[in-house]
Amino acid sequence: MIYPKSLSDSINYLKKLPGIGEKSAERMALSIIDMDEDTVKELANALNNCKLNLKKCSICGSLTENEVCEICQLSEDNYRNKNLICVLEDYKSVFAFEKSGKFDGVYHVLGGLISPMNGIGPDDINLSSLIKRVNDLDNPEIIVALKSTIEGEATTLYIKKIFEGKSVKISRLSYGIPMGMDIDYLDELTLLNALSDRKEIS
């Protein structure tokens, strides 16, 4: 089908979103066209504000509009358990945990996984700040919540090696999670069960 250029451009950009194919992008673009002009402007402004205002928390690496995210601030005010750190690949997984409403610890976002095949080593992800955070705590526990892939396993083993011989408990989510599944795709019940049934890494 030959679209008018402005519609074609919109469809092509929408197709860049994960899980959006040609048909879905077309439906979304046509729905936007059917919106009134003010709503379209508000949508564009909302997206633009996300890009301009969101940044990484200076402590955990999750998304925030401030220097420190709300969760880390709550931990500083003793409303969250700063000694319980859940290590995640990306900030999308933080939102998955927070939707469950049952985790009272804090997070640490690595921003990737160790992958020698792709030229990603320990220095390329957010590990140094994790080490600093843990060293400043008393009797901390790290919950490694990474997907069960070669990269996830390599990163998990590296984290375990870093803290060997130190007073740091390291556990991982239980294996009720399908192999290779991204954390942010899990339903809340599966995630809660995996969290409550976490296993210490031996």
N, C-alpha and C positions, 0 to 999 in steps of 0.2 A: 504494500500500500504506500502511496506517495502522500506524505503529510505536508501541510504548509510548514515553511522553515521554522517558524517560532514554536510550533507544536512539536516538530521533529527534534528540535534542540532540547525542549523540556523532557521529552521521552528519553532521549539519550542520557541526560543527566540523571534522571530518576532510575534508569537501569544500572547506574553505578552503585546503588544501594544494595546491600546484601539481600539475597533472596527475591529480588525484583527482576522479573523477566520482561519481555516485550509487551505481553498482554497486560500484566499488572501495571507497568509503567504507563501504558496507554490509558488505562482506566483512571489512574491517579491524575495524569495530566488533564484529561477531559473533565474530571471532577473539579480540579482547580479552576479551569476555565469557567465552569458553571457557578463558581462562587462570586459574590459581589466584590467589587474592586477593593473596598476597605478590608475585607477579610483576607484577600490575597496579599495586601500590603502588610497586614499584621503577621501573616504566616512568614513572609519574607523577612520581616524585622525580627521575629522570634528566632529563625534560623541564623540570621546574621549575628544576633546577640549571643547565641550559643558559641559561635566561632570566635567572637571578639572577647567575651567575658570569661569563658571557662578556661581554667588552667589546672596544673597538677598541684595537689597539696604538697607543701614543703616537707611534711612529715611522712605521709603514707603513700603519696603518689596517685591518690584517687582524684576525681574531678571536683573542683570547687570554684566559686567566684571570688574567694578570699585567699589570703596567704595560707591559712590552715583550714581544713574542712571541718564541718560541724561535728563529725564523729571524733576526730582527734581533739577538738576543743572540749567535747564532753568528757573525754578520758582525762584531760588535764584538770577538769573540774570534779573528777572522781565519780562521774555518772556512768562511765564505761570502764571495763577492766583492761587497763593498759598492759597487764602482764600476759594477756591472752591474745596473741597475734595470729590472725588468719592470713596466710600468704597466698595471693592470687595472681593469675597471669595478667589480667587487665581490669579496668574499672567497671566493665559491664558485669563482672561477677560480684562486685561489691553490691550493686543494686539488687542482684538476685538474693543475696544473703539478707539484705535489709528488708526486703519484701516479706521474708519469713517472720520477722519481728521477734525472733527467739535468740539471736546471738548478741551477747552483751560485751563482747571483746572489741578489739580494733582490727584494722586491716593493714596489709602491706602489699602494694601493687608493684609487681616486678616489671611490667611493661614489655613482657616477652618471655621466651624460654631459651635455655641453652640449646643451641643447635649447630654443632660443628660443620654439618653438611651445608648449612646456609651461612657459615662464617659468623655465627653469633656465639660469643663466649661469655664467661661470667662477668667480665668488665663491661659488657654491652647491655646488661640489664640492671635493674635497681637493687643490687645486692649489698653494696657498701653501706647504704643507709640502714638496711635491715640489721647488719652486724652492729652498727653503732647503737641502734635502738635497743637491741637485745642486751648488749653489754651494759647498758644503763639501768637495767631492770633487776629486780630480785625474784628468783625462782620463776622465770618466764616459761610459757608454753607456746610453741609454734605449731599451728595447725597448717599443714601443707595441703592446700586445696587446688591441686593442678590436675589437668586432664591426664588420663592414662594412655599417653603416647610415649614414643621413644624420647622426645624432647622433654615431656613432663617428668618422666622417670629420671632422666639425666639431671634435670634441675633439682629434683627432690633429693637425689643421692649427693649432689654437690652441697646442698644446704645442710644435710646431715653431717657431711665431712667437715664443714666449716665449724660446727659447734661440738664436735667430738671432744670429750674430756672436760666439757664445761657443764655447769648446772643448768642445763636447758633441756626441758622435755620436748621432744619432737613427735608429733602424731600426724596421721593423715586421715582423710575421709575414708569411710568404709567402702568396700568394693561392690556396693549395691548399684554403683553408677556404671552405666554402660561404657565399654572401652572407647576411648577417644572422644567422649561426649564433652562439649563445652559446658562449664558450670552454669552459665547464664541461660541455657536451654532447659535446665532441670525444673520440674515442678517443685513447689514448696515442700510437699510431704517427703519426696525422695531426698531433697537437700537436707531437711531436718533430721531424717533417719541416718543419713550418711554422717552428719555432724555429731549427733548424739552417740553414734556407734563407732566413733573414730578410734583408730588403732595406733598404739605407740610404734614408732619405727625402730626396729631392733637392729 
